[in-house]
């Protein structure tokens, strides 16, 4: 899927190409005709882009909804992983208790765990409250203004330097007061 930045970049590129390919200036009547054709072409292109979304086709941009889908996918994978590990441990314990079961067989456990993970994700997808909660969280997270790399680097540097300074200061204070109390107790 294309992101908003990709769409804006493509739109800017197409506008630059149009401006570069613009013909030499025409007479006033011909110029008006050219502008009206360009306006009609632009309007038709916008209508063509909006038509698939209006007809129930796939939207061009998912927005924050892609994070909801990713969260459900991650939940399914995590559930499958946990079920596989628990199933492996249970099979191993049962194999010690009943030797005829043998060692755990991953070719049996993994498909079952994957199916259970998918079923759990589908179950929570179908629950209206869970899906609404996931949508609200993703929508709020999409409104967050994340710090730039420079801001994070500067903040991290300040925290590390302050921590080092505080550690050295309190270590020196500890030594100083230890020296003072040793002198008092040996007096």
mmCIF file of the C-alpha atoms, coordinates in Angstrom:
data_MODEL
# 
_entry.id   MODEL 
# 
loop_
_atom_site.group_PDB 
_atom_site.id 
_atom_site.type_symbol 
_atom_site.label_atom_id 
_atom_site.label_alt_id 
_atom_site.label_comp_id 
_atom_site.label_asym_id 
_atom_site.label_entity_id 
_atom_site.label_seq_id 
_atom_site.pdbx_PDB_ins_code 
_atom_site.Cartn_x 
_atom_site.Cartn_y 
_atom_site.Cartn_z 
_atom_site.occupancy 
_atom_site.B_iso_or_equiv 
_atom_site.pdbx_formal_charge 
_atom_site.auth_seq_id 
_atom_site.auth_comp_id 
_atom_site.auth_asym_id 
_atom_site.auth_atom_id 
_atom_site.pdbx_PDB_model_num 
ATOM 1   C CA . UNK A 1 1   ? 0.000   0.000   0.000   1.00 0.00 ? 1   UNK A CA 1 
ATOM 2   C CA . UNK A 1 2   ? 1.183   3.509   -0.694  1.00 0.00 ? 2   UNK A CA 1 
ATOM 3   C CA . UNK A 1 3   ? 1.719   5.893   2.192   1.00 0.00 ? 3   UNK A CA 1 
ATOM 4   C CA . UNK A 1 4   ? 0.622   9.502   2.257   1.00 0.00 ? 4   UNK A CA 1 
ATOM 5   C CA . UNK A 1 5   ? 4.199   10.645  1.684   1.00 0.00 ? 5   UNK A CA 1 
ATOM 6   C CA . UNK A 1 6   ? 4.496   8.407   -1.394  1.00 0.00 ? 6   UNK A CA 1 
ATOM 7   C CA . UNK A 1 7   ? 1.242   9.749   -2.808  1.00 0.00 ? 7   UNK A CA 1 
ATOM 8   C CA . UNK A 1 8   ? 2.260   13.369  -2.212  1.00 0.00 ? 8   UNK A CA 1 
ATOM 9   C CA . UNK A 1 9   ? 5.669   12.759  -3.760  1.00 0.00 ? 9   UNK A CA 1 
ATOM 10  C CA . UNK A 1 10  ? 4.127   11.132  -6.835  1.00 0.00 ? 10  UNK A CA 1 
ATOM 11  C CA . UNK A 1 11  ? 1.659   13.996  -7.147  1.00 0.00 ? 11  UNK A CA 1 
ATOM 12  C CA . UNK A 1 12  ? 4.462   16.578  -6.882  1.00 0.00 ? 12  UNK A CA 1 
ATOM 13  C CA . UNK A 1 13  ? 6.512   14.688  -9.473  1.00 0.00 ? 13  UNK A CA 1 
ATOM 14  C CA . UNK A 1 14  ? 3.608   14.591  -11.901 1.00 0.00 ? 14  UNK A CA 1 
ATOM 15  C CA . UNK A 1 15  ? 3.009   18.323  -11.407 1.00 0.00 ? 15  UNK A CA 1 
ATOM 16  C CA . UNK A 1 16  ? 6.687   19.043  -12.098 1.00 0.00 ? 16  UNK A CA 1 
ATOM 17  C CA . UNK A 1 17  ? 6.532   16.941  -15.276 1.00 0.00 ? 17  UNK A CA 1 
ATOM 18  C CA . UNK A 1 18  ? 3.431   18.800  -16.421 1.00 0.00 ? 18  UNK A CA 1 
ATOM 19  C CA . UNK A 1 19  ? 5.059   22.165  -15.781 1.00 0.00 ? 19  UNK A CA 1 
ATOM 20  C CA . UNK A 1 20  ? 8.229   21.110  -17.639 1.00 0.00 ? 20  UNK A CA 1 
ATOM 21  C CA . UNK A 1 21  ? 6.226   19.808  -20.590 1.00 0.00 ? 21  UNK A CA 1 
ATOM 22  C CA . UNK A 1 22  ? 4.113   22.954  -20.846 1.00 0.00 ? 22  UNK A CA 1 
ATOM 23  C CA . UNK A 1 23  ? 4.040   24.302  -24.416 1.00 0.00 ? 23  UNK A CA 1 
ATOM 24  C CA . UNK A 1 24  ? 5.149   27.771  -25.420 1.00 0.00 ? 24  UNK A CA 1 
ATOM 25  C CA . UNK A 1 25  ? 2.685   30.589  -24.633 1.00 0.00 ? 25  UNK A CA 1 
ATOM 26  C CA . UNK A 1 26  ? -0.327  30.678  -26.904 1.00 0.00 ? 26  UNK A CA 1 
ATOM 27  C CA . UNK A 1 27  ? -2.721  33.388  -27.923 1.00 0.00 ? 27  UNK A CA 1 
ATOM 28  C CA . UNK A 1 28  ? -5.198  34.478  -25.274 1.00 0.00 ? 28  UNK A CA 1 
ATOM 29  C CA . UNK A 1 29  ? -8.146  32.487  -26.663 1.00 0.00 ? 29  UNK A CA 1 
ATOM 30  C CA . UNK A 1 30  ? -6.070  29.337  -27.067 1.00 0.00 ? 30  UNK A CA 1 
ATOM 31  C CA . UNK A 1 31  ? -4.713  29.735  -23.504 1.00 0.00 ? 31  UNK A CA 1 
ATOM 32  C CA . UNK A 1 32  ? -8.217  29.758  -22.030 1.00 0.00 ? 32  UNK A CA 1 
ATOM 33  C CA . UNK A 1 33  ? -9.083  26.628  -23.998 1.00 0.00 ? 33  UNK A CA 1 
ATOM 34  C CA . UNK A 1 34  ? -5.914  24.872  -22.759 1.00 0.00 ? 34  UNK A CA 1 
ATOM 35  C CA . UNK A 1 35  ? -6.660  25.720  -19.128 1.00 0.00 ? 35  UNK A CA 1 
ATOM 36  C CA . UNK A 1 36  ? -10.213 24.484  -19.352 1.00 0.00 ? 36  UNK A CA 1 
ATOM 37  C CA . UNK A 1 37  ? -9.009  21.169  -20.861 1.00 0.00 ? 37  UNK A CA 1 
ATOM 38  C CA . UNK A 1 38  ? -6.406  20.794  -18.113 1.00 0.00 ? 38  UNK A CA 1 
ATOM 39  C CA . UNK A 1 39  ? -9.055  21.505  -15.482 1.00 0.00 ? 39  UNK A CA 1 
ATOM 40  C CA . UNK A 1 40  ? -11.358 18.909  -17.042 1.00 0.00 ? 40  UNK A CA 1 
ATOM 41  C CA . UNK A 1 41  ? -8.539  16.334  -17.164 1.00 0.00 ? 41  UNK A CA 1 
ATOM 42  C CA . UNK A 1 42  ? -7.708  16.981  -13.511 1.00 0.00 ? 42  UNK A CA 1 
ATOM 43  C CA . UNK A 1 43  ? -11.354 16.668  -12.486 1.00 0.00 ? 43  UNK A CA 1 
ATOM 44  C CA . UNK A 1 44  ? -11.696 13.417  -14.455 1.00 0.00 ? 44  UNK A CA 1 
ATOM 45  C CA . UNK A 1 45  ? -8.538  12.020  -12.827 1.00 0.00 ? 45  UNK A CA 1 
ATOM 46  C CA . UNK A 1 46  ? -9.855  12.853  -9.345  1.00 0.00 ? 46  UNK A CA 1 
ATOM 47  C CA . UNK A 1 47  ? -13.191 11.238  -10.168 1.00 0.00 ? 47  UNK A CA 1 
ATOM 48  C CA . UNK A 1 48  ? -11.393 8.131   -11.444 1.00 0.00 ? 48  UNK A CA 1 
ATOM 49  C CA . UNK A 1 49  ? -9.364  7.915   -8.223  1.00 0.00 ? 49  UNK A CA 1 
ATOM 50  C CA . UNK A 1 50  ? -12.430 8.351   -6.036  1.00 0.00 ? 50  UNK A CA 1 
ATOM 51  C CA . UNK A 1 51  ? -14.560 5.880   -8.002  1.00 0.00 ? 51  UNK A CA 1 
ATOM 52  C CA . UNK A 1 52  ? -12.934 2.632   -6.772  1.00 0.00 ? 52  UNK A CA 1 
ATOM 53  C CA . UNK A 1 53  ? -13.201 3.708   -3.139  1.00 0.00 ? 53  UNK A CA 1 
ATOM 54  C CA . UNK A 1 54  ? -16.817 4.766   -3.606  1.00 0.00 ? 54  UNK A CA 1 
ATOM 55  C CA . UNK A 1 55  ? -17.678 1.482   -5.317  1.00 0.00 ? 55  UNK A CA 1 
ATOM 56  C CA . UNK A 1 56  ? -16.279 -0.519  -2.404  1.00 0.00 ? 56  UNK A CA 1 
ATOM 57  C CA . UNK A 1 57  ? -12.843 -1.109  -3.923  1.00 0.00 ? 57  UNK A CA 1 
ATOM 58  C CA . UNK A 1 58  ? -9.655  -1.111  -1.907  1.00 0.00 ? 58  UNK A CA 1 
ATOM 59  C CA . UNK A 1 59  ? -8.743  2.321   -0.575  1.00 0.00 ? 59  UNK A CA 1 
ATOM 60  C CA . UNK A 1 60  ? -5.492  3.855   -1.730  1.00 0.00 ? 60  UNK A CA 1 
ATOM 61  C CA . UNK A 1 61  ? -4.364  4.568   1.838   1.00 0.00 ? 61  UNK A CA 1 
ATOM 62  C CA . UNK A 1 62  ? -5.234  2.608   4.985   1.00 0.00 ? 62  UNK A CA 1 
ATOM 63  C CA . UNK A 1 63  ? -4.067  5.268   7.434   1.00 0.00 ? 63  UNK A CA 1 
ATOM 64  C CA . UNK A 1 64  ? -4.001  4.193   11.067  1.00 0.00 ? 64  UNK A CA 1 
ATOM 65  C CA . UNK A 1 65  ? -6.050  1.087   10.180  1.00 0.00 ? 65  UNK A CA 1 
ATOM 66  C CA . UNK A 1 66  ? -2.875  -0.661  8.980   1.00 0.00 ? 66  UNK A CA 1 
ATOM 67  C CA . UNK A 1 67  ? -1.628  -0.632  12.582  1.00 0.00 ? 67  UNK A CA 1 
ATOM 68  C CA . UNK A 1 68  ? -4.796  -2.401  13.697  1.00 0.00 ? 68  UNK A CA 1 
ATOM 69  C CA . UNK A 1 69  ? -4.240  -5.117  11.100  1.00 0.00 ? 69  UNK A CA 1 
ATOM 70  C CA . UNK A 1 70  ? -0.596  -5.413  12.135  1.00 0.00 ? 70  UNK A CA 1 
ATOM 71  C CA . UNK A 1 71  ? -1.609  -5.715  15.793  1.00 0.00 ? 71  UNK A CA 1 
ATOM 72  C CA . UNK A 1 72  ? -4.038  -8.536  15.037  1.00 0.00 ? 72  UNK A CA 1 
ATOM 73  C CA . UNK A 1 73  ? -1.383  -10.290 12.948  1.00 0.00 ? 73  UNK A CA 1 
ATOM 74  C CA . UNK A 1 74  ? 1.168   -9.907  15.750  1.00 0.00 ? 74  UNK A CA 1 
ATOM 75  C CA . UNK A 1 75  ? -1.390  -11.210 18.231  1.00 0.00 ? 75  UNK A CA 1 
ATOM 76  C CA . UNK A 1 76  ? -2.022  -14.267 16.064  1.00 0.00 ? 76  UNK A CA 1 
ATOM 77  C CA . UNK A 1 77  ? 1.716   -14.946 15.759  1.00 0.00 ? 77  UNK A CA 1 
ATOM 78  C CA . UNK A 1 78  ? 2.288   -14.486 19.486  1.00 0.00 ? 78  UNK A CA 1 
ATOM 79  C CA . UNK A 1 79  ? -0.647  -16.755 20.323  1.00 0.00 ? 79  UNK A CA 1 
ATOM 80  C CA . UNK A 1 80  ? 0.615   -19.415 17.930  1.00 0.00 ? 80  UNK A CA 1 
ATOM 81  C CA . UNK A 1 81  ? 4.116   -19.181 19.403  1.00 0.00 ? 81  UNK A CA 1 
ATOM 82  C CA . UNK A 1 82  ? 2.835   -19.548 22.975  1.00 0.00 ? 82  UNK A CA 1 
ATOM 83  C CA . UNK A 1 83  ? 0.528   -22.428 22.081  1.00 0.00 ? 83  UNK A CA 1 
ATOM 84  C CA . UNK A 1 84  ? 3.414   -24.193 20.315  1.00 0.00 ? 84  UNK A CA 1 
ATOM 85  C CA . UNK A 1 85  ? 5.704   -23.778 23.340  1.00 0.00 ? 85  UNK A CA 1 
ATOM 86  C CA . UNK A 1 86  ? 3.044   -24.879 25.817  1.00 0.00 ? 86  UNK A CA 1 
ATOM 87  C CA . UNK A 1 87  ? 2.078   -27.806 23.577  1.00 0.00 ? 87  UNK A CA 1 
ATOM 88  C CA . UNK A 1 88  ? 5.721   -28.833 23.244  1.00 0.00 ? 88  UNK A CA 1 
ATOM 89  C CA . UNK A 1 89  ? 6.241   -28.736 27.025  1.00 0.00 ? 89  UNK A CA 1 
ATOM 90  C CA . UNK A 1 90  ? 2.988   -30.604 27.674  1.00 0.00 ? 90  UNK A CA 1 
ATOM 91  C CA . UNK A 1 91  ? 3.823   -33.286 25.087  1.00 0.00 ? 91  UNK A CA 1 
ATOM 92  C CA . UNK A 1 92  ? 7.297   -33.675 26.596  1.00 0.00 ? 92  UNK A CA 1 
ATOM 93  C CA . UNK A 1 93  ? 5.832   -34.139 30.114  1.00 0.00 ? 93  UNK A CA 1 
ATOM 94  C CA . UNK A 1 94  ? 3.219   -36.563 28.851  1.00 0.00 ? 94  UNK A CA 1 
ATOM 95  C CA . UNK A 1 95  ? 5.954   -38.431 26.962  1.00 0.00 ? 95  UNK A CA 1 
ATOM 96  C CA . UNK A 1 96  ? 7.840   -38.903 30.229  1.00 0.00 ? 96  UNK A CA 1 
ATOM 97  C CA . UNK A 1 97  ? 4.712   -40.154 31.929  1.00 0.00 ? 97  UNK A CA 1 
ATOM 98  C CA . UNK A 1 98  ? 3.532   -42.297 28.984  1.00 0.00 ? 98  UNK A CA 1 
ATOM 99  C CA . UNK A 1 99  ? 6.623   -43.365 26.968  1.00 0.00 ? 99  UNK A CA 1 
ATOM 100 C CA . UNK A 1 100 ? 4.520   -44.587 24.010  1.00 0.00 ? 100 UNK A CA 1 
ATOM 101 C CA . UNK A 1 101 ? 3.772   -40.937 23.077  1.00 0.00 ? 101 UNK A CA 1 
ATOM 102 C CA . UNK A 1 102 ? 7.460   -40.395 22.321  1.00 0.00 ? 102 UNK A CA 1 
ATOM 103 C CA . UNK A 1 103 ? 9.188   -37.084 21.731  1.00 0.00 ? 103 UNK A CA 1 
ATOM 104 C CA . UNK A 1 104 ? 7.139   -33.993 20.785  1.00 0.00 ? 104 UNK A CA 1 
ATOM 105 C CA . UNK A 1 105 ? 6.568   -33.805 17.033  1.00 0.00 ? 105 UNK A CA 1 
ATOM 106 C CA . UNK A 1 106 ? 6.861   -30.254 15.746  1.00 0.00 ? 106 UNK A CA 1 
ATOM 107 C CA . UNK A 1 107 ? 5.303   -31.133 12.380  1.00 0.00 ? 107 UNK A CA 1 
ATOM 108 C CA . UNK A 1 108 ? 2.079   -31.830 14.284  1.00 0.00 ? 108 UNK A CA 1 
ATOM 109 C CA . UNK A 1 109 ? 2.335   -29.080 16.905  1.00 0.00 ? 109 UNK A CA 1 
ATOM 110 C CA . UNK A 1 110 ? 3.159   -26.121 14.639  1.00 0.00 ? 110 UNK A CA 1 
ATOM 111 C CA . UNK A 1 111 ? 0.153   -26.374 12.280  1.00 0.00 ? 111 UNK A CA 1 
ATOM 112 C CA . UNK A 1 112 ? -2.181  -26.837 15.236  1.00 0.00 ? 112 UNK A CA 1 
ATOM 113 C CA . UNK A 1 113 ? -0.603  -23.866 17.031  1.00 0.00 ? 113 UNK A CA 1 
ATOM 114 C CA . UNK A 1 114 ? -0.880  -21.742 13.869  1.00 0.00 ? 114 UNK A CA 1 
ATOM 115 C CA . UNK A 1 115 ? -4.547  -22.637 13.475  1.00 0.00 ? 115 UNK A CA 1 
ATOM 116 C CA . UNK A 1 116 ? -5.248  -21.798 17.120  1.00 0.00 ? 116 UNK A CA 1 
ATOM 117 C CA . UNK A 1 117 ? -3.430  -18.448 16.713  1.00 0.00 ? 117 UNK A CA 1 
ATOM 118 C CA . UNK A 1 118 ? -5.529  -17.578 13.661  1.00 0.00 ? 118 UNK A CA 1 
ATOM 119 C CA . UNK A 1 119 ? -8.736  -18.611 15.447  1.00 0.00 ? 119 UNK A CA 1 
ATOM 120 C CA . UNK A 1 120 ? -7.868  -16.413 18.436  1.00 0.00 ? 120 UNK A CA 1 
ATOM 121 C CA . UNK A 1 121 ? -7.196  -13.423 16.145  1.00 0.00 ? 121 UNK A CA 1 
ATOM 122 C CA . UNK A 1 122 ? -10.470 -13.995 14.255  1.00 0.00 ? 122 UNK A CA 1 
ATOM 123 C CA . UNK A 1 123 ? -12.375 -14.364 17.525  1.00 0.00 ? 123 UNK A CA 1 
ATOM 124 C CA . UNK A 1 124 ? -11.107 -11.000 18.796  1.00 0.00 ? 124 UNK A CA 1 
ATOM 125 C CA . UNK A 1 125 ? -11.576 -9.389  15.381  1.00 0.00 ? 125 UNK A CA 1 
ATOM 126 C CA . UNK A 1 126 ? -15.232 -10.357 15.445  1.00 0.00 ? 126 UNK A CA 1 
ATOM 127 C CA . UNK A 1 127 ? -15.705 -8.900  18.960  1.00 0.00 ? 127 UNK A CA 1 
ATOM 128 C CA . UNK A 1 128 ? -16.910 -5.362  18.392  1.00 0.00 ? 128 UNK A CA 1 
ATOM 129 C CA . UNK A 1 129 ? -15.493 -4.011  21.680  1.00 0.00 ? 129 UNK A CA 1 
ATOM 130 C CA . UNK A 1 130 ? -11.997 -5.378  21.037  1.00 0.00 ? 130 UNK A CA 1 
ATOM 131 C CA . UNK A 1 131 ? -11.866 -4.073  17.470  1.00 0.00 ? 131 UNK A CA 1 
ATOM 132 C CA . UNK A 1 132 ? -13.223 -0.674  18.507  1.00 0.00 ? 132 UNK A CA 1 
ATOM 133 C CA . UNK A 1 133 ? -10.600 -0.452  21.258  1.00 0.00 ? 133 UNK A CA 1 
ATOM 134 C CA . UNK A 1 134 ? -7.807  -1.354  18.819  1.00 0.00 ? 134 UNK A CA 1 
ATOM 135 C CA . UNK A 1 135 ? -9.080  1.235   16.312  1.00 0.00 ? 135 UNK A CA 1 
ATOM 136 C CA . UNK A 1 136 ? -9.215  3.948   18.985  1.00 0.00 ? 136 UNK A CA 1 
ATOM 137 C CA . UNK A 1 137 ? -5.710  3.172   20.218  1.00 0.00 ? 137 UNK A CA 1 
ATOM 138 C CA . UNK A 1 138 ? -4.304  3.210   16.685  1.00 0.00 ? 138 UNK A CA 1 
ATOM 139 C CA . UNK A 1 139 ? -6.127  6.448   15.884  1.00 0.00 ? 139 UNK A CA 1 
ATOM 140 C CA . UNK A 1 140 ? -4.740  8.157   18.979  1.00 0.00 ? 140 UNK A CA 1 
ATOM 141 C CA . UNK A 1 141 ? -1.231  6.869   18.272  1.00 0.00 ? 141 UNK A CA 1 
ATOM 142 C CA . UNK A 1 142 ? -1.449  8.260   14.744  1.00 0.00 ? 142 UNK A CA 1 
ATOM 143 C CA . UNK A 1 143 ? -2.004  11.719  16.263  1.00 0.00 ? 143 UNK A CA 1 
ATOM 144 C CA . UNK A 1 144 ? 1.179   11.531  18.340  1.00 0.00 ? 144 UNK A CA 1 
ATOM 145 C CA . UNK A 1 145 ? 4.029   13.779  17.282  1.00 0.00 ? 145 UNK A CA 1 
ATOM 146 C CA . UNK A 1 146 ? 7.104   11.613  17.587  1.00 0.00 ? 146 UNK A CA 1 
ATOM 147 C CA . UNK A 1 147 ? 10.452  13.255  18.357  1.00 0.00 ? 147 UNK A CA 1 
ATOM 148 C CA . UNK A 1 148 ? 13.085  13.546  15.672  1.00 0.00 ? 148 UNK A CA 1 
ATOM 149 C CA . UNK A 1 149 ? 16.348  11.624  15.806  1.00 0.00 ? 149 UNK A CA 1 
ATOM 150 C CA . UNK A 1 150 ? 18.199  14.773  16.858  1.00 0.00 ? 150 UNK A CA 1 
ATOM 151 C CA . UNK A 1 151 ? 15.780  15.428  19.736  1.00 0.00 ? 151 UNK A CA 1 
ATOM 152 C CA . UNK A 1 152 ? 16.120  11.847  20.976  1.00 0.00 ? 152 UNK A CA 1 
ATOM 153 C CA . UNK A 1 153 ? 19.926  12.012  20.754  1.00 0.00 ? 153 UNK A CA 1 
ATOM 154 C CA . UNK A 1 154 ? 20.030  15.313  22.643  1.00 0.00 ? 154 UNK A CA 1 
ATOM 155 C CA . UNK A 1 155 ? 17.647  14.110  25.351  1.00 0.00 ? 155 UNK A CA 1 
ATOM 156 C CA . UNK A 1 156 ? 19.559  10.854  25.773  1.00 0.00 ? 156 UNK A CA 1 
ATOM 157 C CA . UNK A 1 157 ? 22.849  12.742  26.065  1.00 0.00 ? 157 UNK A CA 1 
ATOM 158 C CA . UNK A 1 158 ? 21.405  15.007  28.759  1.00 0.00 ? 158 UNK A CA 1 
ATOM 159 C CA . UNK A 1 159 ? 20.076  12.033  30.734  1.00 0.00 ? 159 UNK A CA 1 
ATOM 160 C CA . UNK A 1 160 ? 23.373  10.091  30.519  1.00 0.00 ? 160 UNK A CA 1 
ATOM 161 C CA . UNK A 1 161 ? 25.496  13.098  31.500  1.00 0.00 ? 161 UNK A CA 1 
ATOM 162 C CA . UNK A 1 162 ? 23.177  13.981  34.394  1.00 0.00 ? 162 UNK A CA 1 
ATOM 163 C CA . UNK A 1 163 ? 23.282  10.383  35.633  1.00 0.00 ? 163 UNK A CA 1 
ATOM 164 C CA . UNK A 1 164 ? 27.088  10.269  35.458  1.00 0.00 ? 164 UNK A CA 1 
ATOM 165 C CA . UNK A 1 165 ? 27.362  13.614  37.257  1.00 0.00 ? 165 UNK A CA 1 
ATOM 166 C CA . UNK A 1 166 ? 24.944  12.524  40.004  1.00 0.00 ? 166 UNK A CA 1 
ATOM 167 C CA . UNK A 1 167 ? 26.796  9.203   40.436  1.00 0.00 ? 167 UNK A CA 1 
ATOM 168 C CA . UNK A 1 168 ? 30.178  10.914  40.810  1.00 0.00 ? 168 UNK A CA 1 
ATOM 169 C CA . UNK A 1 169 ? 28.746  13.576  43.138  1.00 0.00 ? 169 UNK A CA 1 
ATOM 170 C CA . UNK A 1 170 ? 27.106  11.066  45.482  1.00 0.00 ? 170 UNK A CA 1 
ATOM 171 C CA . UNK A 1 171 ? 30.174  8.807   45.441  1.00 0.00 ? 171 UNK A CA 1 
ATOM 172 C CA . UNK A 1 172 ? 32.366  11.741  46.489  1.00 0.00 ? 172 UNK A CA 1 
ATOM 173 C CA . UNK A 1 173 ? 29.852  12.769  49.164  1.00 0.00 ? 173 UNK A CA 1 
ATOM 174 C CA . UNK A 1 174 ? 29.819  9.203   50.476  1.00 0.00 ? 174 UNK A CA 1 
ATOM 175 C CA . UNK A 1 175 ? 33.625  9.148   50.690  1.00 0.00 ? 175 UNK A CA 1 
ATOM 176 C CA . UNK A 1 176 ? 33.691  12.586  52.324  1.00 0.00 ? 176 UNK A CA 1 
ATOM 177 C CA . UNK A 1 177 ? 31.107  11.761  54.983  1.00 0.00 ? 177 UNK A CA 1 
ATOM 178 C CA . UNK A 1 178 ? 32.709  8.344   55.523  1.00 0.00 ? 178 UNK A CA 1 
ATOM 179 C CA . UNK A 1 179 ? 36.037  10.100  56.194  1.00 0.00 ? 179 UNK A CA 1 
ATOM 180 C CA . UNK A 1 180 ? 34.357  12.557  58.591  1.00 0.00 ? 180 UNK A CA 1 
ATOM 181 C CA . UNK A 1 181 ? 32.497  9.826   60.529  1.00 0.00 ? 181 UNK A CA 1 
ATOM 182 C CA . UNK A 1 182 ? 35.682  7.709   60.748  1.00 0.00 ? 182 UNK A CA 1 
ATOM 183 C CA . UNK A 1 183 ? 37.497  10.684  62.323  1.00 0.00 ? 183 UNK A CA 1 
ATOM 184 C CA . UNK A 1 184 ? 34.621  11.264  64.747  1.00 0.00 ? 184 UNK A CA 1 
ATOM 185 C CA . UNK A 1 185 ? 34.403  7.602   65.850  1.00 0.00 ? 185 UNK A CA 1 
ATOM 186 C CA . UNK A 1 186 ? 38.196  7.241   66.259  1.00 0.00 ? 186 UNK A CA 1 
ATOM 187 C CA . UNK A 1 187 ? 38.482  10.474  68.279  1.00 0.00 ? 187 UNK A CA 1 
# 
